[in-house]
Amino acid sequence: MDMNDEDGGRLTCFSPVVDTGCRILILGSMPGVKSLTIQQYYGHPQNQFWLMMFDLLGEAPTGDYAAKKAMILRHRIALWDVVRSCTREGSLDTRIRDPEPNDFKWLFETYPAIGHVYLNGGKAAELYKRLVMKQGIGTDKPYTRLPSTSPAYTVKYEEKRKAWHIIVD
């Protein structure tokens, strides 16, 4: 998907990384500028998401984006964002305006094996509850808010890792 729509400069997220084997869904809020520019989830080199995944899943780190996506799918993990499109100046979640949610009704109907939703950070959790669950979608799926892997969230990696370990328990 393109970084900007032609009407009004709206940002648009990526398609989900998902297949029928996925049991877990990890949701971010909306990709940042660097991620949108290079068209990769968690593309900012200081974002700890991929480091966390390699660490928790016991996999060798790689810079190859296709290999990263294949790795999470092998571990039955899907990846998407709560927001399909929005306006935002810069990359900070606090600047997200006019968010439109992704089609979670479609996602959960198409991939019914997804049994738990993990939310990468507070903004993802707030948006998921407000834009998705309040519409009655996903209310049968347990969800867990995890500390953001963003460099803007300055908690030490080891503290984040303790919380994120739940995805492999």
GUNU-819478 format. One record per atom (N, C-alpha, C): x, y, z; residue number from 0; atom name. Coordinates in Angstrom, 1 decimal. Layout:
BEGIN
- X Y Z NUM CA
...
This chain:
BEGIN
- 0.8 -1.2 0.0 0 N
- 0.0 0.0 0.0 0 CA
- 0.9 1.2 0.0 0 C
- 0.4 2.3 -0.6 1 N
- 1.1 3.5 -0.7 1 CA
- 1.2 4.2 0.7 1 C
- 2.3 5.0 0.8 2 N
- 2.4 5.8 2.0 2 CA
- 1.4 6.9 2.1 2 C
- 1.0 7.5 1.1 3 N
- 0.0 8.5 1.1 3 CA
- -1.1 8.3 0.0 3 C
- -2.3 8.5 0.4 4 N
- -3.4 8.5 -0.6 4 CA
- -3.3 9.8 -1.3 4 C
- -3.9 9.8 -2.5 5 N
- -3.9 11.1 -3.2 5 CA
- -4.8 12.1 -2.7 5 C
- -5.8 11.7 -1.9 6 N
- -6.7 12.7 -1.3 6 CA
- -6.4 13.1 0.1 6 C
- -5.8 14.2 0.2 7 N
- -5.5 14.8 1.6 7 CA
- -4.3 14.3 2.3 7 C
- -3.4 13.5 1.6 8 N
- -2.2 13.1 2.3 8 CA
- -2.4 12.1 3.4 8 C
- -3.4 11.3 3.4 9 N
- -3.6 10.2 4.4 9 CA
- -2.6 9.2 4.3 9 C
- -2.1 8.7 5.4 10 N
- -1.2 7.6 5.5 10 CA
- -2.0 6.3 5.5 10 C
- -1.4 5.3 4.8 11 N
- -2.1 4.0 4.7 11 CA
- -1.2 2.9 5.2 11 C
- -1.6 2.0 6.0 12 N
- -0.8 0.9 6.5 12 CA
- -0.6 -0.2 5.5 12 C
- 0.1 -1.2 5.9 13 N
- 0.4 -2.3 5.0 13 CA
- -0.7 -3.4 5.1 13 C
- -0.6 -4.3 4.2 14 N
- -1.4 -5.5 4.3 14 CA
- -0.9 -6.4 5.5 14 C
- -1.8 -7.2 6.1 15 N
- -1.3 -8.0 7.2 15 CA
- -0.3 -9.1 6.7 15 C
- 0.5 -9.4 7.7 16 N
- 1.4 -10.6 7.5 16 CA
- 0.6 -11.7 8.3 16 C
- 0.0 -12.6 7.5 17 N
- -0.9 -13.6 8.2 17 CA
- -1.1 -14.8 7.2 17 C
- -1.3 -16.0 7.8 18 N
- -1.7 -17.1 7.1 18 CA
- -2.6 -18.0 8.0 18 C
- -3.1 -19.0 7.4 19 N
- -4.2 -19.8 8.2 19 CA
- -3.6 -20.5 9.4 19 C
- -2.3 -20.6 9.5 20 N
- -1.7 -21.3 10.7 20 CA
- -1.6 -20.3 11.9 20 C
- -1.8 -19.0 11.7 21 N
- -1.6 -18.1 12.8 21 CA
- -2.5 -18.2 14.0 21 C
- -2.0 -18.2 15.2 22 N
- -2.7 -18.3 16.4 22 CA
- -2.7 -17.0 17.2 22 C
- -1.7 -16.2 16.9 23 N
- -1.4 -15.0 17.7 23 CA
- -1.5 -13.8 16.7 23 C
- -2.0 -12.7 17.1 24 N
- -2.0 -11.5 16.3 24 CA
- -1.3 -10.4 17.1 24 C
- -0.3 -9.8 16.5 25 N
- 0.4 -8.7 17.1 25 CA
- 0.0 -7.4 16.3 25 C
- -0.5 -6.4 17.1 26 N
- -1.0 -5.2 16.4 26 CA
- -0.2 -4.0 16.9 26 C
- 0.3 -3.2 15.9 27 N
- 0.8 -1.9 16.2 27 CA
- -0.3 -0.9 16.0 27 C
- 0.0 0.4 16.1 28 N
- -1.0 1.4 15.9 28 CA
- -1.0 1.7 14.4 28 C
- 0.1 2.3 13.9 29 N
- 0.3 2.7 12.5 29 CA
- 1.8 2.8 12.2 29 C
- 2.3 2.3 11.1 30 N
- 3.7 2.4 10.9 30 CA
- 4.2 3.8 10.9 30 C
- 5.4 4.0 11.4 31 N
- 6.1 5.3 11.4 31 CA
- 6.6 5.7 10.0 31 C
- 7.1 6.9 9.9 32 N
- 7.6 7.4 8.6 32 CA
- 8.6 6.5 8.0 32 C
- 9.6 6.1 8.7 33 N
- 10.7 5.2 8.2 33 CA
- 10.1 3.9 7.7 33 C
- 9.2 3.3 8.4 34 N
- 8.6 2.0 8.0 34 CA
- 7.8 2.2 6.7 34 C
- 7.1 3.3 6.7 35 N
- 6.3 3.6 5.5 35 CA
- 7.2 3.8 4.3 35 C
- 8.3 4.5 4.5 36 N
- 9.2 4.8 3.4 36 CA
- 9.8 3.6 2.8 36 C
- 10.2 2.7 3.7 37 N
- 10.9 1.4 3.2 37 CA
- 9.9 0.3 3.0 37 C
- 8.6 0.5 3.4 38 N
- 7.5 -0.5 3.2 38 CA
- 7.8 -1.7 4.0 38 C
- 8.2 -1.6 5.2 39 N
- 8.4 -2.7 6.1 39 CA
- 7.9 -2.4 7.5 39 C
- 7.2 -3.4 8.1 40 N
- 6.8 -3.3 9.5 40 CA
- 8.0 -3.1 10.3 40 C
- 7.9 -2.2 11.3 41 N
- 9.0 -1.9 12.2 41 CA
- 10.3 -1.7 11.5 41 C
- 10.3 -0.9 10.5 42 N
- 11.5 -0.6 9.7 42 CA
- 12.5 0.3 10.3 42 C
- 12.1 1.1 11.4 43 N
- 13.1 2.0 12.0 43 CA
- 14.2 1.1 12.7 43 C
- 15.4 1.4 12.4 44 N
- 16.5 0.6 13.0 44 CA
- 16.6 0.6 14.5 44 C
- 16.0 1.6 15.2 45 N
- 16.0 1.6 16.6 45 CA
- 14.8 0.9 17.2 45 C
- 13.8 0.6 16.4 46 N
- 12.6 -0.1 17.0 46 CA
- 13.1 -1.5 17.3 46 C
- 12.7 -2.0 18.5 47 N
- 13.2 -3.3 19.0 47 CA
- 12.3 -4.5 18.7 47 C
- 11.3 -4.3 17.8 48 N
- 10.4 -5.3 17.5 48 CA
- 11.1 -6.6 17.0 48 C
- 11.8 -6.4 15.9 49 N
- 12.4 -7.6 15.3 49 CA
- 13.5 -8.2 16.2 49 C
- 14.3 -7.4 16.9 50 N
- 15.2 -7.9 17.9 50 CA
- 14.5 -8.8 18.9 50 C
- 13.3 -8.3 19.4 51 N
- 12.5 -9.0 20.4 51 CA
- 12.0 -10.3 19.8 51 C
- 11.6 -10.3 18.5 52 N
- 11.1 -11.5 17.9 52 CA
- 12.2 -12.6 17.8 52 C
- 13.4 -12.2 17.3 53 N
- 14.5 -13.1 17.1 53 CA
- 14.9 -13.7 18.5 53 C
- 14.9 -12.8 19.5 54 N
- 15.3 -13.2 20.8 54 CA
- 14.3 -14.2 21.4 54 C
- 13.0 -13.9 21.4 55 N
- 12.0 -14.7 22.1 55 CA
- 11.7 -16.0 21.3 55 C
- 11.9 -16.0 20.0 56 N
- 11.6 -17.1 19.2 56 CA
- 12.8 -18.0 18.9 56 C
- 14.0 -17.6 19.5 57 N
- 15.2 -18.3 19.4 57 CA
- 15.7 -18.5 17.9 57 C
- 15.6 -17.4 17.2 58 N
- 16.0 -17.4 15.8 58 CA
- 17.2 -16.5 15.6 58 C
- 18.0 -16.8 14.6 59 N
- 19.1 -16.0 14.2 59 CA
- 18.7 -14.7 13.5 59 C
- 19.2 -13.6 14.0 60 N
- 18.8 -12.3 13.4 60 CA
- 19.2 -12.2 11.9 60 C
- 18.4 -11.6 11.2 61 N
- 18.6 -11.3 9.8 61 CA
- 18.1 -10.0 9.4 61 C
- 18.6 -9.3 8.4 62 N
- 18.1 -8.1 7.9 62 CA
- 17.2 -8.3 6.8 62 C
- 17.0 -9.5 6.3 63 N
- 16.2 -9.8 5.2 63 CA
- 14.7 -9.7 5.6 63 C
- 13.9 -8.8 5.1 64 N
- 12.6 -8.6 5.5 64 CA
- 11.7 -9.8 5.2 64 C
- 11.8 -10.4 4.0 65 N
- 11.0 -11.6 3.7 65 CA
- 11.3 -12.7 4.7 65 C
- 12.6 -12.9 5.1 66 N
- 12.9 -13.9 6.1 66 CA
- 12.3 -13.6 7.4 66 C
- 12.2 -12.3 7.8 67 N
- 11.6 -11.9 9.1 67 CA
- 10.1 -12.3 9.1 67 C
- 9.4 -12.0 8.0 68 N
- 8.0 -12.3 7.9 68 CA
- 7.8 -13.8 7.9 68 C
- 8.6 -14.5 7.2 69 N
- 8.5 -16.0 7.2 69 CA
- 8.7 -16.6 8.6 69 C
- 9.6 -16.0 9.3 70 N
- 9.9 -16.4 10.7 70 CA
- 8.7 -16.3 11.6 70 C
- 8.1 -15.2 11.6 71 N
- 6.9 -15.0 12.5 71 CA
- 5.8 -15.9 12.0 71 C
- 5.6 -16.1 10.7 72 N
- 4.5 -17.0 10.3 72 CA
- 4.8 -18.4 10.7 72 C
- 6.1 -18.8 10.6 73 N
- 6.5 -20.2 11.1 73 CA
- 6.1 -20.4 12.5 73 C
- 6.1 -19.3 13.3 74 N
- 5.8 -19.4 14.7 74 CA
- 4.3 -19.0 15.0 74 C
- 3.6 -19.1 13.9 75 N
- 2.1 -18.9 14.0 75 CA
- 1.7 -17.5 14.5 75 C
- 2.5 -16.5 14.2 76 N
- 2.2 -15.1 14.6 76 CA
- 1.9 -14.3 13.4 76 C
- 0.8 -13.6 13.5 77 N
- 0.3 -12.6 12.5 77 CA
- 0.7 -11.2 12.9 77 C
- 0.9 -10.3 12.0 78 N
- 1.3 -8.9 12.2 78 CA
- 0.4 -8.0 11.4 78 C
- -0.1 -7.0 12.1 79 N
- -0.9 -5.9 11.4 79 CA
- -0.9 -4.7 12.2 79 C
- -1.7 -3.7 11.8 80 N
- -1.9 -2.5 12.6 80 CA
- -3.4 -2.3 12.8 80 C
- -3.7 -1.6 13.9 81 N
- -5.1 -1.2 14.2 81 CA
- -5.6 -0.3 13.1 81 C
- -4.8 0.7 12.8 82 N
- -5.2 1.8 11.9 82 CA
- -4.9 1.5 10.4 82 C
- -6.0 1.5 9.6 83 N
- -5.8 1.4 8.2 83 CA
- -5.3 2.6 7.6 83 C
- -5.8 3.8 8.0 84 N
- -5.4 5.1 7.4 84 CA
- -5.6 6.2 8.5 84 C
- -4.8 7.2 8.3 85 N
- -5.0 8.4 9.3 85 CA
- -4.2 9.5 8.7 85 C
- -4.2 10.6 9.3 86 N
- -3.3 11.7 9.1 86 CA
- -2.4 11.8 10.3 86 C
- -1.1 12.2 10.0 87 N
- -0.2 12.2 11.1 87 CA
- 1.0 13.0 10.7 87 C
- 1.5 13.9 11.5 88 N
- 2.7 14.7 11.2 88 CA
- 3.8 13.9 12.0 88 C
- 4.8 13.4 11.3 89 N
- 5.9 12.7 11.9 89 CA
- 5.5 11.3 12.2 89 C
- 6.1 10.7 13.2 90 N
- 5.9 9.2 13.5 90 CA
- 5.2 9.0 14.8 90 C
- 5.1 10.0 15.7 91 N
- 4.6 9.8 17.0 91 CA
- 3.1 9.4 17.0 91 C
- 2.8 8.3 17.8 92 N
- 1.4 7.9 17.9 92 CA
- 0.5 9.0 18.4 92 C
- 1.0 9.9 19.3 93 N
- 0.2 11.0 19.8 93 CA
- -0.3 12.0 18.7 93 C
- 0.3 11.9 17.6 94 N
- -0.1 12.8 16.5 94 CA
- -1.0 12.1 15.5 94 C
- -1.5 10.9 15.7 95 N
- -2.4 10.3 14.8 95 CA
- -3.8 11.0 14.9 95 C
- -4.3 11.4 13.8 96 N
- -5.6 12.1 13.7 96 CA
- -6.5 11.3 12.7 96 C
- -7.8 11.4 12.9 97 N
- -8.8 10.8 12.0 97 CA
- -8.5 9.4 11.7 97 C
- -8.2 8.5 12.7 98 N
- -7.9 7.1 12.3 98 CA
- -9.1 6.4 11.8 98 C
- -8.9 5.6 10.8 99 N
- -9.9 4.6 10.3 99 CA
- -9.3 3.2 10.6 99 C
- -10.1 2.3 11.2 100 N
- -9.5 1.0 11.5 100 CA
- -9.4 0.1 10.3 100 C
- -8.5 -0.9 10.5 101 N
- -8.5 -2.0 9.5 101 CA
- -9.7 -2.8 9.6 101 C
- -9.9 -3.7 8.7 102 N
- -11.1 -4.6 8.6 102 CA
- -10.9 -5.9 9.5 102 C
- -11.1 -5.7 10.8 103 N
- -10.9 -6.9 11.7 103 CA
- -12.1 -7.9 11.6 103 C
- -13.2 -7.5 11.2 104 N
- -14.3 -8.5 10.9 104 CA
- -13.8 -9.4 9.8 104 C
- -13.3 -8.9 8.8 105 N
- -12.7 -9.8 7.7 105 CA
- -11.6 -10.6 8.2 105 C
- -10.7 -10.0 8.9 106 N
- -9.5 -10.8 9.4 106 CA
- -9.9 -11.9 10.3 106 C
- -10.7 -11.7 11.3 107 N
- -11.1 -12.8 12.2 107 CA
- -12.0 -13.8 11.6 107 C
- -12.8 -13.4 10.6 108 N
- -13.6 -14.4 9.8 108 CA
- -12.7 -15.3 8.9 108 C
- -11.7 -14.6 8.3 109 N
- -10.8 -15.3 7.3 109 CA
- -9.8 -16.2 8.0 109 C
- -9.4 -15.8 9.2 110 N
- -8.3 -16.5 10.0 110 CA
- -8.8 -16.8 11.4 110 C
- -9.8 -17.7 11.5 111 N
- -10.4 -18.0 12.8 111 CA
- -9.5 -18.6 13.8 111 C
- -8.4 -19.1 13.4 112 N
- -7.5 -19.7 14.4 112 CA
- -6.8 -18.7 15.3 112 C
- -6.8 -17.4 14.9 113 N
- -6.2 -16.4 15.7 113 CA
- -7.0 -16.4 17.1 113 C
- -6.3 -16.7 18.1 114 N
- -7.0 -16.8 19.4 114 CA
- -6.6 -15.7 20.4 114 C
- -5.5 -15.0 20.2 115 N
- -5.1 -14.0 21.2 115 CA
- -4.5 -12.8 20.4 115 C
- -4.9 -11.6 20.9 116 N
- -4.4 -10.4 20.3 116 CA
- -3.4 -9.7 21.3 116 C
- -2.2 -9.4 20.8 117 N
- -1.2 -8.7 21.6 117 CA
- -1.0 -7.3 21.0 117 C
- -1.1 -6.3 21.8 118 N
- -1.1 -4.9 21.4 118 CA
- 0.3 -4.3 21.7 118 C
- 1.0 -3.8 20.7 119 N
- 2.3 -3.3 20.8 119 CA
- 2.2 -1.8 21.3 119 C
- 2.0 -1.6 22.6 120 N
- 2.0 -0.2 23.1 120 CA
- 0.6 0.3 23.5 120 C
- 0.7 1.4 24.2 121 N
- -0.6 1.9 24.7 121 CA
- -1.5 2.5 23.7 121 C
- -0.9 3.1 22.7 122 N
- -1.8 3.7 21.6 122 CA
- -2.5 2.6 20.8 122 C
- -1.8 1.6 20.5 123 N
- -2.4 0.4 19.8 123 CA
- -3.6 -0.1 20.7 123 C
- -3.4 -0.2 22.0 124 N
- -4.4 -0.8 22.9 124 CA
- -5.6 0.2 22.9 124 C
- -5.3 1.5 23.0 125 N
- -6.4 2.4 23.1 125 CA
- -7.2 2.4 21.8 125 C
- -6.5 2.4 20.7 126 N
- -7.2 2.5 19.4 126 CA
- -8.0 1.2 19.1 126 C
- -7.4 0.0 19.5 127 N
- -8.1 -1.3 19.3 127 CA
- -9.4 -1.3 20.1 127 C
- -9.3 -0.8 21.4 128 N
- -10.6 -0.8 22.2 128 CA
- -11.6 0.1 21.6 128 C
- -11.1 1.3 21.2 129 N
- -12.1 2.4 20.7 129 CA
- -12.6 2.1 19.3 129 C
- -11.8 1.7 18.4 130 N
- -12.2 1.6 17.0 130 CA
- -12.6 0.2 16.6 130 C
- -12.2 -0.8 17.3 131 N
- -12.6 -2.2 16.9 131 CA
- -13.6 -2.8 17.9 131 C
- -13.1 -2.9 19.2 132 N
- -14.0 -3.6 20.2 132 CA
- -15.3 -2.9 20.4 132 C
- -15.3 -1.6 20.4 133 N
- -16.6 -0.9 20.6 133 CA
- -17.6 -1.1 19.5 133 C
- -17.1 -1.6 18.4 134 N
- -18.0 -2.0 17.3 134 CA
- -18.4 -3.4 17.4 134 C
- -18.0 -4.1 18.5 135 N
- -18.4 -5.5 18.8 135 CA
- -17.5 -6.5 18.0 135 C
- -16.4 -6.0 17.5 136 N
- -15.5 -6.9 16.7 136 CA
- -14.4 -7.4 17.6 136 C
- -14.1 -8.6 17.6 137 N
- -13.0 -9.1 18.4 137 CA
- -13.2 -9.3 19.8 137 C
- -14.4 -9.1 20.3 138 N
- -14.7 -9.1 21.7 138 CA
- -14.6 -10.5 22.3 138 C
- -14.6 -11.5 21.4 139 N
- -14.4 -12.9 21.9 139 CA
- -12.9 -13.3 21.9 139 C
- -12.0 -12.4 21.6 140 N
- -10.6 -12.7 21.6 140 CA
- -10.0 -12.0 22.8 140 C
- -9.3 -12.8 23.6 141 N
- -8.5 -12.1 24.7 141 CA
- -7.4 -11.2 24.1 141 C
- -7.1 -10.2 24.8 142 N
- -6.1 -9.3 24.3 142 CA
- -5.2 -8.9 25.5 142 C
- -3.9 -8.6 25.1 143 N
- -2.9 -8.2 26.1 143 CA
- -2.2 -7.0 25.6 143 C
- -2.1 -5.9 26.4 144 N
- -1.3 -4.8 26.0 144 CA
- 0.2 -5.1 26.5 144 C
- 1.1 -4.9 25.5 145 N
- 2.5 -5.0 25.8 145 CA
- 3.2 -3.7 25.7 145 C
- 4.4 -3.6 26.4 146 N
- 5.1 -2.3 26.2 146 CA
- 5.6 -2.1 24.8 146 C
- 5.5 -0.9 24.4 147 N
- 5.9 -0.6 23.0 147 CA
- 7.4 -0.9 22.7 147 C
- 7.6 -1.4 21.5 148 N
- 9.0 -1.7 21.1 148 CA
- 9.6 -0.4 20.4 148 C
- 8.8 0.6 20.4 149 N
- 9.3 1.9 19.7 149 CA
- 10.4 2.5 20.5 149 C
- 11.4 3.2 19.8 150 N
- 12.4 3.9 20.5 150 CA
- 11.9 5.1 21.4 150 C
- 10.7 5.5 21.0 151 N
- 10.1 6.6 21.8 151 CA
- 9.7 6.1 23.2 151 C
- 9.5 4.8 23.4 152 N
- 9.2 4.3 24.7 152 CA
- 10.5 3.8 25.3 152 C
- 11.0 4.6 26.3 153 N
- 12.4 4.4 26.7 153 CA
- 12.6 3.5 27.9 153 C
- 11.7 2.5 28.1 154 N
- 11.9 1.5 29.1 154 CA
- 13.1 0.6 28.6 154 C
- 13.9 0.1 29.5 155 N
- 15.0 -0.8 29.1 155 CA
- 14.5 -2.1 28.4 155 C
- 15.3 -2.6 27.5 156 N
- 14.9 -3.7 26.7 156 CA
- 14.6 -4.9 27.6 156 C
- 15.4 -5.2 28.6 157 N
- 15.1 -6.4 29.5 157 CA
- 13.7 -6.3 30.1 157 C
- 13.3 -5.1 30.5 158 N
- 12.0 -4.9 31.1 158 CA
- 10.9 -5.2 30.0 158 C
- 11.1 -4.7 28.8 159 N
- 10.1 -5.0 27.7 159 CA
- 10.1 -6.5 27.5 159 C
- 11.3 -7.1 27.4 160 N
- 11.4 -8.5 27.1 160 CA
- 10.6 -9.4 28.1 160 C
- 10.7 -9.0 29.4 161 N
- 9.9 -9.8 30.4 161 CA
- 8.5 -9.8 30.1 161 C
- 7.9 -8.6 29.7 162 N
- 6.5 -8.6 29.4 162 CA
- 6.2 -9.3 28.1 162 C
- 7.0 -9.1 27.1 163 N
- 6.8 -9.7 25.8 163 CA
- 7.0 -11.3 25.8 163 C
- 7.6 -11.8 26.8 164 N
- 7.8 -13.2 26.9 164 CA
- 6.5 -14.0 26.9 164 C
- 5.4 -13.3 27.3 165 N
- 4.1 -14.0 27.3 165 CA
- 3.7 -14.6 25.9 165 C
- 4.2 -14.0 24.9 166 N
- 3.8 -14.5 23.5 166 CA
- 4.3 -15.9 23.3 166 C
- 5.4 -16.4 24.0 167 N
- 5.9 -17.7 23.8 167 CA
- 5.6 -18.7 24.9 167 C
- 5.0 -18.2 25.9 168 N
- 4.6 -19.0 27.1 168 CA
- 3.4 -20.0 26.7 168 C
